[in-house]
Amino acid sequence: MAEYHTTGPLQPGDRAPNVVLDAITREGKIAIDDFRGHKPVLVGLFRGLHCPFCRRHIAAMAQLKGALNEKGVESLTVVNTPIERARLYFRYHPLPNLLAAADPERISHRAFGLPNLEFTENEDDWPHKIGMQTAMQMRIDLPEELPQPMDPFAASEYLDKRDDYEMTDEDNRMVATGMGQLVGQFLLDRDGVVRWCFTEVTPDGRNMFRAPAPDEVMSAASQVAH
Protein backbone atom coordinates (compact mmCIF):
# COMPACT_ATOMS: atom_id res chain seq x y z
CA MET A 1 0.00 0.00 0.00
CA ALA A 2 1.25 3.47 -0.84
CA GLU A 3 2.54 5.68 1.95
CA TYR A 4 0.84 9.06 2.13
CA HIS A 5 2.99 12.15 1.68
CA THR A 6 1.55 14.59 4.18
CA THR A 7 3.96 17.54 3.98
CA GLY A 8 2.83 18.70 0.54
CA PRO A 9 3.28 17.47 -3.00
CA LEU A 10 6.29 15.38 -3.90
CA GLN A 11 9.15 17.54 -5.15
CA PRO A 12 12.11 16.92 -7.46
CA GLY A 13 14.42 14.48 -5.71
CA ASP A 14 11.61 12.65 -3.88
CA ARG A 15 11.09 8.98 -4.62
CA ALA A 16 7.58 8.29 -5.89
CA PRO A 17 5.57 5.67 -3.99
CA ASN A 18 4.24 2.57 -5.70
CA VAL A 19 0.50 2.81 -6.34
CA VAL A 20 -1.48 -0.04 -7.93
CA LEU A 21 -4.72 0.90 -9.74
CA ASP A 22 -7.29 -0.60 -12.12
CA ALA A 23 -6.45 0.03 -15.76
CA ILE A 24 -9.14 1.83 -17.77
CA THR A 25 -7.88 1.48 -21.32
CA ARG A 26 -6.75 -2.14 -20.97
CA GLU A 27 -7.46 -5.08 -18.68
CA GLY A 28 -5.70 -5.69 -15.39
CA LYS A 29 -3.76 -3.39 -13.10
CA ILE A 30 -1.27 -0.57 -13.59
CA ALA A 31 1.42 0.19 -11.01
CA ILE A 32 4.01 2.93 -10.74
CA ASP A 33 6.55 0.16 -10.26
CA ASP A 34 5.71 -1.14 -13.76
CA PHE A 35 7.89 1.70 -15.07
CA ARG A 36 10.58 1.72 -12.38
CA GLY A 37 13.86 0.43 -13.74
CA HIS A 38 12.54 0.57 -17.32
CA LYS A 39 11.44 4.00 -18.53
CA PRO A 40 10.73 7.51 -17.27
CA VAL A 41 7.01 8.22 -16.96
CA LEU A 42 4.86 11.35 -16.80
CA VAL A 43 2.11 10.72 -14.24
CA GLY A 44 -0.94 12.97 -14.45
CA LEU A 45 -3.17 12.91 -11.36
CA PHE A 46 -6.52 14.50 -12.16
CA ARG A 47 -9.91 15.05 -10.62
CA GLY A 48 -12.68 12.88 -12.01
CA LEU A 49 -13.98 13.09 -15.53
CA HIS A 50 -16.80 15.20 -14.06
CA CYS A 51 -14.30 18.10 -14.04
CA PRO A 52 -14.34 19.87 -17.43
CA PHE A 53 -10.93 21.42 -16.80
CA CYS A 54 -9.40 18.00 -16.15
CA ARG A 55 -11.03 16.58 -19.27
CA ARG A 56 -9.20 19.25 -21.24
CA HIS A 57 -5.91 18.67 -19.41
CA ILE A 58 -6.16 14.91 -20.03
CA ALA A 59 -6.67 15.53 -23.75
CA ALA A 60 -3.71 17.94 -23.79
CA MET A 61 -1.51 15.38 -22.06
CA ALA A 62 -2.62 12.69 -24.52
CA GLN A 63 -1.61 14.94 -27.42
CA LEU A 64 1.96 14.90 -26.11
CA LYS A 65 2.17 11.10 -25.94
CA GLY A 66 3.84 10.66 -29.34
CA ALA A 67 6.46 13.31 -28.66
CA LEU A 68 7.11 11.90 -25.19
CA ASN A 69 7.47 8.38 -26.57
CA GLU A 70 10.05 9.63 -29.07
CA LYS A 71 12.14 10.69 -26.09
CA GLY A 72 11.61 7.32 -24.39
CA VAL A 73 9.13 8.69 -21.84
CA GLU A 74 5.82 6.96 -21.10
CA SER A 75 2.71 8.68 -19.76
CA LEU A 76 0.02 7.58 -17.31
CA THR A 77 -3.26 9.38 -16.71
CA VAL A 78 -5.05 8.79 -13.38
CA VAL A 79 -8.65 9.92 -12.87
CA ASN A 80 -10.83 10.09 -9.77
CA THR A 81 -13.63 8.20 -11.51
CA PRO A 82 -14.98 4.65 -10.98
CA ILE A 83 -13.65 2.15 -13.49
CA GLU A 84 -16.85 1.38 -15.43
CA ARG A 85 -17.84 5.03 -15.68
CA ALA A 86 -14.36 5.89 -16.94
CA ARG A 87 -14.37 3.08 -19.50
CA LEU A 88 -17.75 4.22 -20.80
CA TYR A 89 -16.49 7.80 -21.18
CA PHE A 90 -13.35 6.82 -23.09
CA ARG A 91 -15.35 4.44 -25.27
CA TYR A 92 -17.27 7.43 -26.61
CA HIS A 93 -14.40 9.92 -26.31
CA PRO A 94 -11.37 7.85 -27.32
CA LEU A 95 -7.87 9.23 -27.00
CA PRO A 96 -5.53 7.08 -29.12
CA ASN A 97 -2.93 5.10 -27.15
CA LEU A 98 -4.00 6.69 -23.85
CA LEU A 99 -2.80 4.70 -20.84
CA ALA A 100 -5.19 5.50 -18.02
CA ALA A 101 -6.09 4.21 -14.58
CA ALA A 102 -9.08 4.70 -12.28
CA ASP A 103 -8.60 5.92 -8.72
CA PRO A 104 -12.04 6.60 -7.21
CA GLU A 105 -10.57 6.64 -3.69
CA ARG A 106 -7.83 9.15 -4.64
CA ILE A 107 -5.12 6.88 -3.23
CA SER A 108 -2.53 8.16 -5.69
CA HIS A 109 -3.37 11.81 -5.03
CA ARG A 110 -2.75 11.38 -1.31
CA ALA A 111 0.37 9.28 -1.90
CA PHE A 112 1.83 12.07 -4.05
CA GLY A 113 0.90 14.69 -1.43
CA LEU A 114 -1.95 16.47 -3.21
CA PRO A 115 -4.49 17.82 -0.69
CA ASN A 116 -8.25 17.69 -1.00
CA LEU A 117 -9.30 21.32 -0.64
CA GLU A 118 -12.21 21.88 1.74
CA PHE A 119 -14.77 24.51 0.77
CA THR A 120 -15.86 26.59 3.77
CA GLU A 121 -18.25 29.47 4.31
CA ASN A 122 -15.53 32.08 4.85
CA GLU A 123 -12.34 30.44 6.16
CA ASP A 124 -9.22 30.46 3.98
CA ASP A 125 -6.27 28.21 4.83
CA TRP A 126 -4.66 27.51 1.49
CA PRO A 127 -4.08 24.82 0.25
CA HIS A 128 -6.34 23.00 2.72
CA LYS A 129 -9.38 25.27 2.99
CA ILE A 130 -10.94 27.96 0.84
CA GLY A 131 -13.93 30.18 1.55
CA MET A 132 -16.72 30.24 -1.00
CA GLN A 133 -16.37 34.02 -1.36
CA THR A 134 -12.70 33.60 -2.26
CA ALA A 135 -13.51 30.81 -4.71
CA MET A 136 -16.21 32.88 -6.37
CA GLN A 137 -13.74 35.71 -6.91
CA MET A 138 -11.46 33.47 -8.96
CA ARG A 139 -11.72 33.83 -12.72
CA ILE A 140 -11.23 31.22 -15.43
CA ASP A 141 -10.21 32.78 -18.73
CA LEU A 142 -10.52 30.46 -21.73
CA PRO A 143 -11.06 32.86 -24.66
CA GLU A 144 -11.69 30.10 -27.19
CA GLU A 145 -14.31 28.37 -25.06
CA LEU A 146 -15.84 30.81 -22.59
CA PRO A 147 -17.70 33.98 -23.62
CA GLN A 148 -15.94 35.89 -20.82
CA PRO A 149 -13.85 35.17 -17.71
CA MET A 150 -16.03 33.26 -15.24
CA ASP A 151 -15.84 32.00 -11.68
CA PRO A 152 -14.94 28.28 -11.49
CA PHE A 153 -18.49 27.11 -10.81
CA ALA A 154 -20.08 29.08 -13.65
CA ALA A 155 -17.25 28.08 -16.00
CA SER A 156 -17.67 24.42 -15.09
CA GLU A 157 -21.40 24.54 -15.75
CA TYR A 158 -20.88 26.33 -19.07
CA LEU A 159 -18.22 23.85 -20.26
CA ASP A 160 -20.31 20.83 -19.23
CA LYS A 161 -23.13 22.13 -21.41
CA ARG A 162 -20.70 22.83 -24.23
CA ASP A 163 -19.36 19.27 -23.94
CA ASP A 164 -22.84 17.73 -23.55
CA TYR A 165 -21.48 16.08 -20.43
CA GLU A 166 -24.23 14.53 -18.32
CA MET A 167 -23.44 13.94 -14.68
CA THR A 168 -24.21 10.44 -13.38
CA ASP A 169 -24.75 9.17 -9.84
CA GLU A 170 -21.14 7.94 -9.89
CA ASP A 171 -19.92 11.40 -10.87
CA ASN A 172 -21.96 12.98 -8.09
CA ARG A 173 -20.43 10.59 -5.55
CA MET A 174 -16.97 11.64 -6.65
CA VAL A 175 -17.89 15.33 -6.40
CA ALA A 176 -19.31 14.81 -2.90
CA THR A 177 -15.98 13.56 -1.56
CA GLY A 178 -13.40 15.08 -3.90
CA MET A 179 -14.69 18.29 -5.48
CA GLY A 180 -11.71 20.16 -4.03
CA GLN A 181 -9.06 17.59 -4.90
CA LEU A 182 -5.97 19.42 -6.11
CA VAL A 183 -4.16 17.90 -9.06
CA GLY A 184 -0.76 17.75 -10.65
CA GLN A 185 1.65 16.16 -13.07
CA PHE A 186 4.88 14.45 -11.99
CA LEU A 187 7.73 13.37 -14.25
CA LEU A 188 9.56 10.35 -12.81
CA ASP A 189 12.92 9.11 -14.02
CA ARG A 190 13.74 5.43 -14.59
CA ASP A 191 14.37 4.97 -10.89
CA GLY A 192 10.97 6.40 -9.96
CA VAL A 193 12.41 9.66 -8.62
CA VAL A 194 10.52 12.90 -9.29
CA ARG A 195 12.51 15.16 -11.62
CA TRP A 196 9.84 17.77 -12.45
CA CYS A 197 6.33 18.58 -11.31
CA PHE A 198 3.48 20.99 -11.95
CA THR A 199 0.67 21.13 -9.38
CA GLU A 200 -2.19 23.32 -8.28
CA VAL A 201 -0.53 23.54 -4.86
CA THR A 202 1.29 26.85 -5.25
CA PRO A 203 1.46 29.46 -2.49
CA ASP A 204 -0.86 31.84 -4.32
CA GLY A 205 -3.04 29.29 -6.09
CA ARG A 206 -2.02 30.67 -9.48
CA ASN A 207 -2.00 27.19 -11.06
CA MET A 208 -5.61 26.41 -10.19
CA PHE A 209 -7.41 24.87 -13.19
CA ARG A 210 -4.28 25.34 -15.33
CA ALA A 211 -2.14 22.82 -17.15
CA PRO A 212 1.58 23.16 -17.82
CA ALA A 213 2.62 24.54 -21.18
CA PRO A 214 3.56 21.75 -23.63
CA ASP A 215 7.01 23.29 -24.11
CA GLU A 216 7.63 23.09 -20.37
CA VAL A 217 6.65 19.42 -20.28
CA MET A 218 8.80 18.54 -23.29
CA SER A 219 11.79 20.46 -21.92
CA ALA A 220 11.58 18.48 -18.67
CA ALA A 221 11.19 15.24 -20.65
CA SER A 222 14.32 16.03 -22.64
CA GLN A 223 16.29 16.38 -19.43
CA VAL A 224 15.01 13.20 -17.80
CA ALA A 225 15.49 11.14 -20.95
CA HIS A 226 19.28 11.62 -20.85
C-alpha positions as CSV (number, residue, x, y, z in Angstrom):
1,M,0.0,0.0,0.0
2,A,1.3,3.5,-0.8
3,E,2.5,5.7,1.9
4,Y,0.8,9.1,2.1
5,H,3.0,12.1,1.7
6,T,1.6,14.6,4.2
7,T,4.0,17.5,4.0
8,G,2.8,18.7,0.5
9,P,3.3,17.5,-3.0
10,L,6.3,15.4,-3.9
11,Q,9.2,17.5,-5.1
12,P,12.1,16.9,-7.5
13,G,14.4,14.5,-5.7
14,D,11.6,12.7,-3.9
15,R,11.1,9.0,-4.6
16,A,7.6,8.3,-5.9
17,P,5.6,5.7,-4.0
18,N,4.2,2.6,-5.7
19,V,0.5,2.8,-6.3
20,V,-1.5,0.0,-7.9
21,L,-4.7,0.9,-9.7
22,D,-7.3,-0.6,-12.1
23,A,-6.5,0.0,-15.8
24,I,-9.1,1.8,-17.8
25,T,-7.9,1.5,-21.3
26,R,-6.8,-2.1,-21.0
27,E,-7.5,-5.1,-18.7
28,G,-5.7,-5.7,-15.4
29,K,-3.8,-3.4,-13.1
30,I,-1.3,-0.6,-13.6
31,A,1.4,0.2,-11.0
32,I,4.0,2.9,-10.7
33,D,6.5,0.2,-10.3
34,D,5.7,-1.1,-13.8
35,F,7.9,1.7,-15.1
36,R,10.6,1.7,-12.4
37,G,13.9,0.4,-13.7
38,H,12.5,0.6,-17.3
39,K,11.4,4.0,-18.5
40,P,10.7,7.5,-17.3
41,V,7.0,8.2,-17.0
42,L,4.9,11.4,-16.8
43,V,2.1,10.7,-14.2
44,G,-0.9,13.0,-14.5
45,L,-3.2,12.9,-11.4
46,F,-6.5,14.5,-12.2
47,R,-9.9,15.0,-10.6
48,G,-12.7,12.9,-12.0
49,L,-14.0,13.1,-15.5
50,H,-16.8,15.2,-14.1
51,C,-14.3,18.1,-14.0
52,P,-14.3,19.9,-17.4
53,F,-10.9,21.4,-16.8
54,C,-9.4,18.0,-16.1
55,R,-11.0,16.6,-19.3
56,R,-9.2,19.2,-21.2
57,H,-5.9,18.7,-19.4
58,I,-6.2,14.9,-20.0
59,A,-6.7,15.5,-23.7
60,A,-3.7,17.9,-23.8
61,M,-1.5,15.4,-22.1
62,A,-2.6,12.7,-24.5
63,Q,-1.6,14.9,-27.4
64,L,2.0,14.9,-26.1
65,K,2.2,11.1,-25.9
66,G,3.8,10.7,-29.3
67,A,6.5,13.3,-28.7
68,L,7.1,11.9,-25.2
69,N,7.5,8.4,-26.6
70,E,10.0,9.6,-29.1
71,K,12.1,10.7,-26.1
72,G,11.6,7.3,-24.4
73,V,9.1,8.7,-21.8
74,E,5.8,7.0,-21.1
75,S,2.7,8.7,-19.8
76,L,0.0,7.6,-17.3
77,T,-3.3,9.4,-16.7
78,V,-5.0,8.8,-13.4
79,V,-8.6,9.9,-12.9
80,N,-10.8,10.1,-9.8
81,T,-13.6,8.2,-11.5
82,P,-15.0,4.6,-11.0
83,I,-13.6,2.1,-13.5
84,E,-16.8,1.4,-15.4
85,R,-17.8,5.0,-15.7
86,A,-14.4,5.9,-16.9
87,R,-14.4,3.1,-19.5
88,L,-17.8,4.2,-20.8
89,Y,-16.5,7.8,-21.2
90,F,-13.4,6.8,-23.1
91,R,-15.3,4.4,-25.3
92,Y,-17.3,7.4,-26.6
93,H,-14.4,9.9,-26.3
94,P,-11.4,7.8,-27.3
95,L,-7.9,9.2,-27.0
96,P,-5.5,7.1,-29.1
97,N,-2.9,5.1,-27.1
98,L,-4.0,6.7,-23.8
99,L,-2.8,4.7,-20.8
100,A,-5.2,5.5,-18.0
101,A,-6.1,4.2,-14.6
102,A,-9.1,4.7,-12.3
103,D,-8.6,5.9,-8.7
104,P,-12.0,6.6,-7.2
105,E,-10.6,6.6,-3.7
106,R,-7.8,9.2,-4.6
107,I,-5.1,6.9,-3.2
108,S,-2.5,8.2,-5.7
109,H,-3.4,11.8,-5.0
110,R,-2.7,11.4,-1.3
111,A,0.4,9.3,-1.9
112,F,1.8,12.1,-4.0
113,G,0.9,14.7,-1.4
114,L,-1.9,16.5,-3.2
115,P,-4.5,17.8,-0.7
116,N,-8.3,17.7,-1.0
117,L,-9.3,21.3,-0.6
118,E,-12.2,21.9,1.7
119,F,-14.8,24.5,0.8
120,T,-15.9,26.6,3.8
121,E,-18.2,29.5,4.3
122,N,-15.5,32.1,4.9
123,E,-12.3,30.4,6.2
124,D,-9.2,30.5,4.0
125,D,-6.3,28.2,4.8
126,W,-4.7,27.5,1.5
127,P,-4.1,24.8,0.3
128,H,-6.3,23.0,2.7
129,K,-9.4,25.3,3.0
130,I,-10.9,28.0,0.8
131,G,-13.9,30.2,1.6
132,M,-16.7,30.2,-1.0
133,Q,-16.4,34.0,-1.4
134,T,-12.7,33.6,-2.3
135,A,-13.5,30.8,-4.7
136,M,-16.2,32.9,-6.4
137,Q,-13.7,35.7,-6.9
138,M,-11.5,33.5,-9.0
139,R,-11.7,33.8,-12.7
140,I,-11.2,31.2,-15.4
141,D,-10.2,32.8,-18.7
142,L,-10.5,30.5,-21.7
143,P,-11.1,32.9,-24.7
144,E,-11.7,30.1,-27.2
145,E,-14.3,28.4,-25.1
146,L,-15.8,30.8,-22.6
147,P,-17.7,34.0,-23.6
148,Q,-15.9,35.9,-20.8
149,P,-13.8,35.2,-17.7
150,M,-16.0,33.3,-15.2
151,D,-15.8,32.0,-11.7
152,P,-14.9,28.3,-11.5
153,F,-18.5,27.1,-10.8
154,A,-20.1,29.1,-13.7
155,A,-17.3,28.1,-16.0
156,S,-17.7,24.4,-15.1
157,E,-21.4,24.5,-15.8
158,Y,-20.9,26.3,-19.1
159,L,-18.2,23.9,-20.3
160,D,-20.3,20.8,-19.2
161,K,-23.1,22.1,-21.4
162,R,-20.7,22.8,-24.2
163,D,-19.4,19.3,-23.9
164,D,-22.8,17.7,-23.6
165,Y,-21.5,16.1,-20.4
166,E,-24.2,14.5,-18.3
167,M,-23.4,13.9,-14.7
168,T,-24.2,10.4,-13.4
169,D,-24.7,9.2,-9.8
170,E,-21.1,7.9,-9.9
171,D,-19.9,11.4,-10.9
172,N,-22.0,13.0,-8.1
173,R,-20.4,10.6,-5.6
174,M,-17.0,11.6,-6.7
175,V,-17.9,15.3,-6.4
176,A,-19.3,14.8,-2.9
177,T,-16.0,13.6,-1.6
178,G,-13.4,15.1,-3.9
179,M,-14.7,18.3,-5.5
180,G,-11.7,20.2,-4.0
181,Q,-9.1,17.6,-4.9
182,L,-6.0,19.4,-6.1
183,V,-4.2,17.9,-9.1
184,G,-0.8,17.7,-10.7
185,Q,1.7,16.2,-13.1
186,F,4.9,14.5,-12.0
187,L,7.7,13.4,-14.2
188,L,9.6,10.4,-12.8
189,D,12.9,9.1,-14.0
190,R,13.7,5.4,-14.6
191,D,14.4,5.0,-10.9
192,G,11.0,6.4,-10.0
193,V,12.4,9.7,-8.6
194,V,10.5,12.9,-9.3
195,R,12.5,15.2,-11.6
196,W,9.8,17.8,-12.4
197,C,6.3,18.6,-11.3
198,F,3.5,21.0,-12.0
199,T,0.7,21.1,-9.4
200,E,-2.2,23.3,-8.3
201,V,-0.5,23.5,-4.9
202,T,1.3,26.8,-5.3
203,P,1.5,29.5,-2.5
204,D,-0.9,31.8,-4.3
205,G,-3.0,29.3,-6.1
206,R,-2.0,30.7,-9.5
207,N,-2.0,27.2,-11.1
208,M,-5.6,26.4,-10.2
209,F,-7.4,24.9,-13.2
210,R,-4.3,25.3,-15.3
211,A,-2.1,22.8,-17.2
212,P,1.6,23.2,-17.8
213,A,2.6,24.5,-21.2
214,P,3.6,21.8,-23.6
215,D,7.0,23.3,-24.1
216,E,7.6,23.1,-20.4
217,V,6.7,19.4,-20.3
218,M,8.8,18.5,-23.3
219,S,11.8,20.5,-21.9
220,A,11.6,18.5,-18.7
221,A,11.2,15.2,-20.6
222,S,14.3,16.0,-22.6
223,Q,16.3,16.4,-19.4
224,V,15.0,13.2,-17.8
225,A,15.5,11.1,-21.0
226,H,19.3,11.6,-20.8
